[in-house]
């Protein structure tokens, strides 16, 4: 049975939000690091540190999203098995 357009749109928005969250995490880390480098005159160390922190935050968000999708698919599979069995 094909998916309803609303369900398909929800899936697309969920996946695009994951990508945006990853990108924004890295950009925010870069901006914070650049500001602190300029303020403390420590170029490039603060930028590198906060860029790594932003990347780690983005990866963590990606991992949480993957786990959530896995949980949803498992729950959907269980509901399908309950209907059939």
HELIX and SHEET records of a PDB file:
HELIX    1   1 UNK A    5  UNK A   40  1                                  36    
HELIX    2   2 UNK A   45  UNK A   84  1                                  40    
END                                                                             
